Amino acid sequence: MLLADLGLNLRKSDLWKADKANGRTLRQFIEAAHDPDLVILRDPNSPAYVAVATAAHKQGVETWIARRSQAASMVPNLEALPRSVLLAFCVKRDVGKSIFLNRYPPFKYEIGTRDGVNLEQYIEIADRYRRPGLNLLSELTASDRLDLQTKIAMWSKDTNIPIEAFYVHNSKRAQTALDRLIAAQSEGIAEKMVIPGDIALMLSRQQ
């Protein structure tokens, strides 16, 4: 678990109060405890990426960090990606179907089979690059955000398609029906909405 997420969960549960920690951070508090079953792990190429794990899971987390570091030479800016592109990496697919993303604007995705799409125009996003079911309508945790960025970066690298090619400045991006639906909700409602994948797909295609 990322240290930032652990701290957030502890604060929500009223188990960690910074004002009673004598000026120490959660990381310093864990390290000072000298618990042999609790370790702090860092990504040497990303100082902000700090994880906490049990000794039993240390090797697995280290492997994941190394793979993330090698794959994510450029961390994608999620805010610069059109919602339809983000949905392509998070929408659930039907059994026997795949997710395909249009290489060219407008960047839309299709759920179908290789025989049913134009592979010169669309490129498949395999399941290993995706986070099906990730709720994009609520604020992502640090772990979810970094995992999604890593998967998108890996897809970009493996397909040799620069992720920057999908960036669209917000002021120039035409809003879809999905964007307008979310924007129309009152404060606190949008993050609680759950939109089925097929409905989200239909709305993201409508300008």
C-alpha positions in Angstrom: 0.0 0.0 0.0 1.2 3.5 -0.7 2.2 5.4 2.4 -0.1 8.3 1.4 -3.1 5.9 1.2 -2.2 4.3 4.5 -2.1 7.8 6.1 -5.4 8.7 4.6 -7.1 5.5 5.8 -5.7 6.0 9.3 -6.9 9.6 9.5 -10.3 8.6 8.3 -10.4 5.9 11.1 -9.1 8.5 13.6 -6.1 6.3 14.3 -3.5 8.8 13.2 -3.4 12.4 14.4 -0.5 14.4 13.1 -0.8 17.0 16.0 -0.1 14.2 18.5 2.9 12.8 16.6 5.5 15.2 18.1 6.3 16.6 14.6 7.1 13.2 13.1 5.6 12.0 9.8 3.9 8.6 9.5 7.0 7.3 7.7 9.3 8.4 10.5 6.9 6.9 13.0 6.9 3.5 11.2 10.7 3.6 10.9 11.2 4.5 14.5 9.0 1.6 15.6 11.6 -0.9 14.2 8.9 -3.4 13.6 10.7 -6.3 11.6 7.4 -7.1 9.9 6.8 -3.7 8.5 9.1 -2.1 5.9 9.2 1.2 3.9 10.0 0.8 0.2 10.9 3.6 -2.2 11.1 4.0 -5.9 14.6 5.4 -6.5 13.5 7.2 -9.7 10.4 8.7 -8.1 11.0 10.1 -4.6 7.3 10.7 -4.0 6.5 7.1 -4.5 6.8 5.5 -1.1 5.1 2.2 -0.1 4.7 0.3 3.1 4.5 -3.5 3.1 4.8 -6.5 5.4 8.1 -8.4 5.3 6.2 -11.3 3.7 5.2 -9.1 0.7 8.4 -7.1 0.5 9.9 -8.9 -2.5 6.6 -8.7 -4.5 6.3 -5.0 -3.9 10.0 -4.4 -4.8 9.4 -6.3 -8.1 6.3 -4.2 -8.8 8.2 -1.0 -8.1 11.1 -2.0 -10.4 8.7 -2.9 -13.2 6.8 0.3 -12.7 10.0 2.3 -12.8 11.2 0.6 -16.0 7.9 1.0 -17.8 6.8 4.5 -16.7 9.7 6.5 -18.1 7.1 9.1 -18.8 4.2 9.3 -16.4 1.0 10.2 -18.3 -0.9 13.3 -17.3 -4.4 11.9 -16.7 -6.0 15.3 -16.7 -4.7 16.0 -20.2 -6.3 12.8 -21.6 -9.9 12.9 -23.0 -12.4 11.1 -20.9 -13.1 8.7 -23.7 -9.4 7.6 -23.6 -9.4 7.1 -19.9 -12.7 5.1 -20.2 -11.0 2.8 -22.7 -8.6 1.8 -19.9 -11.2 1.4 -17.3 -14.5 0.2 -18.9 -15.6 -3.4 -18.3 -15.8 -5.5 -21.5 -18.2 -8.4 -22.4 -16.9 -11.9 -22.5 -15.3 -12.6 -25.9 -14.9 -8.9 -26.7 -11.9 -6.6 -26.6 -11.4 -2.8 -26.2 -10.1 -0.9 -29.1 -9.0 2.8 -29.1 -9.1 5.1 -32.1 -5.6 6.2 -33.0 -6.9 9.5 -34.5 -9.2 12.3 -33.2 -11.9 12.2 -32.1 -10.4 9.6 -29.7 -13.2 7.1 -29.2 -13.1 3.5 -28.2 -15.0 0.4 -29.3 -16.0 -2.8 -27.6 -15.9 -5.6 -30.1 -13.7 -8.2 -31.9 -10.7 -7.9 -34.1 -12.8 -8.9 -37.1 -15.3 -6.2 -36.4 -13.0 -3.1 -36.3 -10.6 -1.4 -38.6 -7.2 -2.3 -37.2 -5.5 0.4 -39.3 -7.6 3.0 -37.3 -8.1 1.2 -34.0 -5.5 -0.4 -31.7 -6.4 -3.0 -29.1 -5.9 -2.4 -25.4 -5.2 -5.8 -23.8 -6.4 -6.5 -20.3 -3.0 -6.3 -18.7 -2.9 -2.6 -19.5 -6.4 -1.9 -18.1 -8.2 -1.3 -14.8 -11.7 -2.6 -15.5 -14.3 -1.1 -13.2 -12.1 1.7 -11.9 -14.5 4.6 -11.0 -13.3 7.7 -12.8 -16.2 9.8 -11.4 -14.7 9.9 -7.9 -11.3 11.1 -6.9 -8.7 8.4 -7.4 -6.5 7.2 -4.5 -2.8 7.7 -4.9 -2.5 3.9 -5.5 -5.2 3.8 -8.2 -3.8 6.9 -9.9 -0.2 5.5 -10.1 -1.4 2.1 -11.2 -3.5 3.5 -14.0 -0.7 5.8 -15.1 1.7 2.9 -15.1 -0.6 0.7 -17.1 -1.2 3.5 -19.7 2.6 4.1 -19.9 3.3 0.4 -20.4 0.7 0.3 -23.2 2.2 3.4 -24.8 5.7 1.9 -24.7 4.7 -1.6 -25.9 2.6 -0.2 -28.8 5.1 2.5 -29.7 2.4 5.1 -29.6 3.3 8.3 -27.7 0.6 8.9 -25.1 1.0 12.7 -25.7 -0.6 12.1 -29.1 -3.9 11.7 -27.2 -3.5 14.9 -25.2 -6.1 17.6 -25.9 -6.1 21.0 -24.2 -9.2 21.2 -22.0 -10.2 24.5 -23.5 -10.2 23.1 -27.0 -11.7 19.7 -26.3 -15.4 19.4 -27.3 -17.5 18.2 -24.5 -19.3 14.9 -24.9 -22.7 14.1 -23.5 -20.9 12.2 -20.7 -19.0 15.3 -19.8 -22.2 17.4 -19.7 -24.0 14.8 -17.6 -21.3 14.9 -15.0 -21.0 18.7 -15.0 -24.7 19.0 -14.5 -24.7 17.2 -11.2 -24.8 19.1 -8.0 -21.7 19.1 -5.7 -21.2 15.7 -4.0 -23.4 13.8 -6.5 -21.0 13.2 -9.4 -18.5 11.2 -7.4 -21.3 8.9 -6.2 -22.7 8.1 -9.7 -22.2 4.7 -11.2 -22.7 4.6 -14.9 -22.8 1.2 -16.7 -20.1 0.8 -19.3 -22.4 0.6 -22.2 -24.2 3.8 -21.2 -20.9 5.5 -20.6 -19.7 4.4 -24.1 -22.9 5.7 -25.8 -22.6 9.1 -24.0 -18.9 9.5 -24.7 -19.6 9.2 -28.4 -22.2 12.0 -28.5 -21.0 15.5 -28.8 
